[in-house]
Amino acid sequence: MASNQAQPTAVSVPDDLESPRSKLVYLYVSIHGPATTTELSTNLELTTGTVLPVLRSLLDQGHLEKTSSGYRLAR
């Protein structure tokens, strides 16, 4: 019997991510795709003031890139 449930996706976190919040944001974008600051703040229940420095760090480390529609994993 075939199941209509989506199979879990295996996602690995880069070894250089030490902050739990950085890992959380990275995993969110890995699983859900591009996201805006507002989407991240709302869905992760974090303030914008908390999310912005995390995004800046992930950008600086080369893990994310900013697009016109939000942030996505760097290619």
Backbone bond lengths (Angstrom), bond angles and torsions (degrees), N, CA, C in turn:
res aa  C-N    CA-C-N  psi(-1)  N-CA   C-N-CA  omega(-1)  CA-C   N-CA-C  phi
1 M - - - 1.447 - - 1.524 108.82 -
2 A 1.302 117.93 126.42 1.468 122.99 -178.04 1.526 110.47 -78.33
3 S 1.305 114.35 142.74 1.464 120.38 179.06 1.524 109.75 -103.61
4 N 1.327 116.30 138.67 1.459 120.68 178.38 1.517 112.29 -91.62
5 Q 1.324 117.41 1.58 1.451 120.36 -179.84 1.518 110.20 -75.47
6 A 1.332 115.40 140.74 1.455 120.50 176.63 1.520 109.38 -69.97
7 Q 1.307 115.66 140.56 1.450 120.92 177.50 1.529 109.30 -79.30
8 P 1.328 118.07 141.70 1.458 120.36 177.89 1.523 110.75 -60.19
9 T 1.306 115.72 145.10 1.445 121.56 178.85 1.520 108.91 -100.23
10 A 1.317 116.55 129.72 1.460 120.18 177.08 1.522 108.33 -80.43
11 V 1.317 115.64 125.23 1.458 121.47 -179.98 1.516 107.69 -127.05
12 S 1.309 115.78 130.57 1.461 118.19 176.36 1.523 109.08 -104.45
13 V 1.314 114.77 147.46 1.456 122.30 179.98 1.524 107.48 -100.79
14 P 1.328 117.66 132.46 1.471 119.52 178.07 1.533 111.29 -55.68
15 D 1.311 115.84 142.10 1.461 121.66 -177.32 1.524 113.35 -61.91
16 D 1.324 117.85 -27.45 1.468 119.55 -176.48 1.528 113.47 -81.51
17 L 1.317 118.04 -1.95 1.467 120.13 176.22 1.529 108.60 -85.60
18 E 1.311 115.84 114.24 1.457 120.10 -177.91 1.528 112.66 -105.34
19 S 1.321 117.02 -33.11 1.460 121.81 -177.30 1.528 110.65 -71.78
20 P 1.337 117.47 131.16 1.467 119.65 175.99 1.534 112.24 -57.04
21 R 1.322 117.77 -36.46 1.463 119.84 179.71 1.522 111.54 -69.67
22 S 1.322 117.43 -37.01 1.465 120.29 176.00 1.522 110.45 -62.83
23 K 1.326 116.02 -42.44 1.462 120.32 177.94 1.526 110.79 -63.67
24 L 1.324 116.32 -41.19 1.459 121.31 -179.85 1.529 111.27 -62.21
25 V 1.319 116.79 -48.49 1.471 120.61 -179.91 1.523 109.81 -64.76
26 Y 1.331 117.77 -43.56 1.457 121.44 179.15 1.531 110.68 -59.26
27 L 1.318 116.67 -47.02 1.464 120.16 179.37 1.524 111.92 -63.61
28 Y 1.329 116.66 -40.34 1.465 119.90 179.25 1.532 110.15 -58.97
29 V 1.328 116.43 -49.72 1.471 120.21 -178.57 1.529 110.11 -66.93
30 S 1.331 117.53 -35.30 1.471 120.45 178.03 1.524 111.71 -61.50
31 I 1.313 115.91 -40.62 1.462 120.91 -175.18 1.530 112.48 -85.72
32 H 1.336 116.85 -43.07 1.463 121.03 -173.09 1.524 114.40 -96.40
33 G 1.309 117.41 -12.35 1.455 120.44 -178.73 1.519 111.30 87.41
34 P 1.326 116.32 -169.13 1.468 120.59 -175.79 1.526 112.19 -51.70
35 A 1.323 114.75 141.75 1.465 120.48 -178.01 1.524 110.05 -145.09
36 T 1.314 115.10 147.43 1.456 120.97 175.48 1.528 109.34 -85.47
37 T 1.315 114.95 167.77 1.466 119.87 176.02 1.520 110.15 -58.77
38 T 1.322 116.82 -42.84 1.462 121.43 179.97 1.526 111.40 -62.61
39 E 1.317 117.18 -44.30 1.470 120.40 178.54 1.516 111.13 -61.57
40 L 1.326 116.65 -43.74 1.456 120.30 179.04 1.527 110.85 -62.89
41 S 1.318 116.39 -46.66 1.464 120.97 -179.56 1.522 111.13 -59.60
42 T 1.324 115.86 -47.79 1.460 120.85 -177.68 1.522 111.96 -66.96
43 N 1.305 116.77 -51.60 1.460 120.77 -173.79 1.523 113.60 -72.40
44 L 1.323 117.17 -27.44 1.466 120.57 178.95 1.520 112.14 -97.91
45 E 1.340 115.29 -0.28 1.463 122.19 179.47 1.529 111.59 54.77
46 L 1.333 115.04 46.96 1.455 123.11 175.88 1.520 108.36 -121.36
47 T 1.312 117.32 152.81 1.462 119.37 176.87 1.525 109.52 -74.59
48 T 1.318 115.39 157.45 1.465 120.17 176.52 1.524 109.83 -60.00
49 G 1.333 115.97 -37.18 1.462 120.62 178.41 1.520 113.15 -63.53
50 T 1.305 117.27 -23.39 1.455 121.86 175.68 1.527 110.99 -85.01
51 V 1.320 116.58 -39.64 1.466 121.55 -175.59 1.534 112.08 -71.59
52 L 1.316 117.71 -39.41 1.468 120.27 -174.91 1.530 113.83 -58.41
53 P 1.334 120.04 -47.91 1.467 118.19 178.01 1.535 113.31 -65.10
54 V 1.320 116.48 -31.74 1.467 120.13 176.74 1.524 109.60 -65.23
55 L 1.323 116.85 -44.73 1.466 120.74 178.07 1.524 110.76 -61.64
56 R 1.321 116.50 -43.36 1.474 120.67 179.85 1.524 109.88 -60.10
57 S 1.317 117.30 -43.38 1.457 121.65 179.25 1.529 111.10 -63.57
58 L 1.324 116.81 -44.99 1.468 120.58 179.17 1.532 111.55 -65.46
59 L 1.322 116.90 -34.57 1.471 120.87 175.15 1.526 110.00 -66.55
60 D 1.335 116.47 -48.61 1.466 121.55 -178.41 1.526 112.12 -61.21
61 Q 1.327 116.91 -34.23 1.464 121.65 179.76 1.526 112.35 -81.59
62 G 1.331 116.94 -6.45 1.458 120.73 178.29 1.513 115.19 82.89
63 H 1.328 117.27 15.96 1.466 120.11 -179.74 1.523 112.91 -88.13
64 L 1.319 117.12 -29.10 1.462 122.01 178.46 1.511 109.55 -123.62
65 E 1.317 114.85 160.07 1.462 121.09 170.09 1.517 108.29 -133.26
66 K 1.325 114.33 146.78 1.463 120.58 -179.25 1.518 108.80 -91.04
67 T 1.322 115.33 135.06 1.457 121.62 177.74 1.523 108.32 -124.89
68 S 1.305 116.45 177.40 1.463 120.08 178.08 1.528 111.87 -66.98
69 S 1.338 116.98 -18.40 1.467 120.28 -178.62 1.524 112.90 -107.35
70 G 1.313 118.53 6.81 1.456 120.73 178.65 1.512 112.37 134.74
71 Y 1.302 115.75 -145.24 1.462 122.19 -178.49 1.514 109.05 -116.29
72 R 1.335 115.77 139.25 1.458 121.02 178.13 1.525 108.60 -136.36
73 L 1.324 115.52 166.78 1.451 119.17 176.37 1.517 110.07 -63.41
74 A 1.317 115.90 140.55 1.466 120.50 178.57 1.529 108.58 -68.95
75 R 1.288 114.10 147.50 1.486 118.89 -179.45 1.492 111.51 -91.68
